[in-house]
C-alpha cells in the first residue's frame, strides 16, 4: 500500500503539470499522512538539510565553469584544435564533433551546455559541407551527453550525495566508459557518413596544427589538473569544482582576453539560476528519500525482487530497463534523486559494487537526455540549431542505439568498467 501511495501521489502531481520539485514535496506530504506522522517542522527540517551538503557545493561551481568556458573562448579553441587534427578526413566534421565533445566533457560536466555550444559552432559548418542536417544534429546531441560521464560530472556529484558513494571514485571510474561512448559514436558516424558526398576541408599543415594546439593548450590543461588532483588526493571533488571555475575564469579574462569583468555578471547570474533549480530539486528529493527510508520501501522492494538478487547481472539488466523507461519521462536530476534511494539497497543486497552501479546508472540517465519526448539535450540542440524536434529525434536514433549497446555490454562484462577504474584509483 505504501508503494502505491508513493507512486500515485508522485505521478498524479506530475500529471497535473506540477513542477518536479513540488511534486516530490507533495509526495512526501502524502506519505506522511499515510503513515500518520505528518509534521510540518520535520518536513521543513528535511528540506533544509537536503541541500546542506558540502559535496553539493560542486554543482554551482561546475555550472559556473561551463558558463565561463563557453563564453570565454575555451570551447571555440577546442573545436579549432579538433578541426586541425581530423577535419580533413572524410566525414571529418563529425569526428571533430566527437573529439571536441570528449574534451569539453572534461571541462564542464554539463550535457546541455556542451551540446548547445557544439550546435552553435559546428552544425552550420556541417550543413554547409553537405552533411544531412538531422543526422548532424543527432550526432551533436548524442556527443553532448558524454559530459555527465567523463569527470567532472554534475550527475556523479548528485548520485554520490544521494547514494552515499565516493564521488572521487565515481569520477575516476567514469573516464574509460565515457571514452567508450565516444568510440561508439565514432564507429557509427563512420558507417553512416561513408556514403555521403561532402566537401572536405583541406588538410592543415603541421605548423597550423601546432598553432591550434598552442591556442588550445590552456583549455586542455584543465582536465589533466582535475584528474590528477583527484587521483593523488590533492583536492576533493568540491574543491576540484572551485579549481575548474577559477581556472576557466583566469584563462578567459587574462590569457584569452575574451571576457571582461562587466560581462561576468550575466554569466554568474545564469549559473546561479540554474544551480538554484538543481539545489531546490535536490532538497525536495531528500524529503522523499527520508520518507522512503522511514516507510521501508527499499525493504519491500528487496523482498519483491528476492528471486533475482542471486543473479547480479539479471538484476542490473532489470534496473537498466526500468531506468530507460523512467528516463523517457523525467530529466536526469529528478531520475537520479528518485531512484537512487530505492535502488541502492537492492544493489548492496545483490553484492554489486556501488561505484560500478553508479557509472552505469549515470550513463543510462545521460542517454535519457536524448530520448524523446522529454530529452533535454534534444530540445537544446533543436532550439539552438533551429531544427525541428522530429528531425533531431530521427537523426539521434542510430547514435543512441550505439550508446545503449555499449551500456548493456558493460552490464554483461563489468570488467569493462571496474578494471580501468581500479587502475585510476
Secondary structure, DSSP 8 states (H G I E B T S, - for coil): -HHHHHHHHHHHHHHTT--HHHHHHHHHHHHHHHTT---HHHHHHHHHHHH--STTHHHHHHHHHHHHHHHTTHHHHHHHHHHHHHTTSTTHHHHHHHHHHHHHHTT---HHHHHHHHIIIIIHHHHHHT--HHHHHHHHHHHHTTTTTSSS-HHHHHHHHHHT--HHHHHHHHHHHHHHHHHHHHHHHHHHHTT----------HHHHHHHHHHHHHHHHHHHHHHHHHHTTSS-HHHHHHHHHHHHHHIIIIIS----TTTHHHHHHHHHHHHHHHHHHHHHHHHHHHHHHHTTHHHHHHHHTGGGTT-HHHHHHHHHHHHHHHHTTS-HHHHHHHHHHHHHHHHHHTT--HHHHHHHHHHHHHHHTTSTTT-HHHHHHHHHHT--HHHHHHHHHHHHHHHHHHHHHHHH-THHHHHHHHHH-
